[in-house]
Amino acid sequence: MDGSNILIHCVFVPIILFSMFGLSQHFISHNFLKINWDGPSLEFGAFKHVWYDNEVFIINCVVIQWLICGIVYLMCDLLAGSITFGMGVFLYKAACFVNSQETVVDSPFYGKTYQLMLTLFIFGWATQIAGHGVYERRAPAIASNFFFMYIGPFFVIFEEMKYFFGYKQEECEKLHN
């Protein structure tokens, strides 16, 4: 993988993941469980308000998928899997924070979080596809199998660890020979 394409992956795969978490919070019909840590509140299914403060934890389709991915990542490589899963948790909390600014009048995100998340999502994918076309001269792996999308975050972290720190460099070279 070319250094420029690694940089594109390092920047835009997390942006895609962040925006995916953010977008998922806008579709309240997909939320299975809401836990409010501030008070004794536990709600199942869709609920009345869309925007959340930082004391609320939402379990929806995307969160469940991330938990499953986290388990798979840990099974593949304990260190890279832990870092990848932790990155996802951080991005989820960041998306929650940005979405909580939807109703804050003084916020630059006031009334605009859905548009922001959608723009980031589309721009992230467009950049990934363009990067593959320019630097790798081939279609991204997701073009051959949609489920490769779930491997992306782990692949990025593993490649960063290998590229910048030589993590499991010898094992990877043996696999390529």
Disulfide bonds with the S-S distance in Angstrom:
none
